Amino acid sequence: MIRFISYTLGLYLIASTAYAGHAGITLSGVVIGKDPDNLHTYRGALSYQPDALIWKKFDVYFAASAGHWWSEGAKKHRSLNIYAVAPVLRFYLAKTHYFDPYVELSIGPSYLTKTRFADRNLGMHFAFQDELGFGASFGEKRNYYASLSALHYSNGSMCSMNAGITAIMMLNIGYRM
């Protein structure tokens, strides 16, 4: 876990130097898992927000994530890693001086290091990452944010096996420069 956080922070420092003012970092964990049972993760994401994709009521930014997933009750195939990239559409419900509630959605490709996880046959290494959440950015410059989201990985029936992975509720905490 410490090594994972160290790598994520190192990548964040590199990204923030290359894209000053537009980089972000998010750390996530499962609050309520669904498929498979006893689902857990730690996931880190780096984001990039181009100025050209910022409007009054919504933003589009890009996120690259890496996560380690495990199922405590599994007898075999207990863990896997997932790497994903995705554009994220964030729609602001209101904008205030210190608190901006939003809804966001995302879909993008992901790579699963294993095709079996717990009792599930995921079918293939490729999957789509779908995420829908709500949260708020806060602080004087609104560079801190927290959200709750639902997250699902599925190959979209591109092969005969498509068990998928579902977290009904993820807690995401982040910082954006």
Secondary structure in CASP SS format (residue, H / E / C, confidence):
PFRMAT SS
TARGET T0000
AUTHOR 0000-0000-0000
METHOD secondary structure of the structure
MODEL  1
M C 1.00
I H 1.00
R H 1.00
F H 1.00
I H 1.00
S H 1.00
Y H 1.00
T H 1.00
L H 1.00
G H 1.00
L H 1.00
Y H 1.00
L H 1.00
I H 1.00
A H 1.00
S H 1.00
T H 1.00
A H 1.00
Y C 1.00
A C 1.00
G C 1.00
H C 1.00
A E 1.00
G E 1.00
I E 1.00
T E 1.00
L E 1.00
S E 1.00
G E 1.00
V E 1.00
V E 1.00
I E 1.00
G E 1.00
K E 1.00
D E 1.00
P C 1.00
D C 1.00
N C 1.00
L E 1.00
H E 1.00
T E 1.00
Y E 1.00
R E 1.00
G E 1.00
A E 1.00
L E 1.00
S E 1.00
Y E 1.00
Q C 1.00
P C 1.00
D H 1.00
A H 1.00
L H 1.00
I E 1.00
W C 1.00
K C 1.00
K C 1.00
F E 1.00
D E 1.00
V E 1.00
Y E 1.00
F E 1.00
A E 1.00
A E 1.00
S E 1.00
A E 1.00
G E 1.00
H E 1.00
W E 1.00
W E 1.00
S E 1.00
E C 1.00
G C 1.00
A C 1.00
K C 1.00
K C 1.00
H C 1.00
R C 1.00
S E 1.00
L E 1.00
N E 1.00
I E 1.00
Y E 1.00
A E 1.00
V E 1.00
A E 1.00
P E 1.00
V E 1.00
L E 1.00
R E 1.00
F E 1.00
Y E 1.00
L C 1.00
A C 1.00
K C 1.00
T C 1.00
H C 1.00
Y C 1.00
F E 1.00
D E 1.00
P E 1.00
Y E 1.00
V E 1.00
E E 1.00
L E 1.00
S E 1.00
I E 1.00
G E 1.00
P E 1.00
S E 1.00
Y E 1.00
L E 1.00
T C 1.00
K C 1.00
T C 1.00
R E 1.00
F E 1.00
A C 1.00
D C 1.00
R E 1.00
N E 1.00
L C 1.00
G C 1.00
M C 1.00
H C 1.00
F E 1.00
A E 1.00
F E 1.00
Q E 1.00
D E 1.00
E E 1.00
L E 1.00
G E 1.00
F E 1.00
G E 1.00
A E 1.00
S E 1.00
F E 1.00
G C 1.00
E C 1.00
K C 1.00
R C 1.00
N C 1.00
Y E 1.00
Y E 1.00
A E 1.00
S E 1.00
L E 1.00
S E 1.00
A E 1.00
L E 1.00
H E 1.00
Y E 1.00
S E 1.00
N C 1.00
G C 1.00
S C 1.00
M C 1.00
C C 1.00
S C 1.00
M C 1.00
N C 1.00
A C 1.00
G C 1.00
I E 1.00
T E 1.00
A E 1.00
I E 1.00
M E 1.00
M E 1.00
L E 1.00
N E 1.00
I E 1.00
G E 1.00
Y E 1.00
R E 1.00
M C 1.00
END
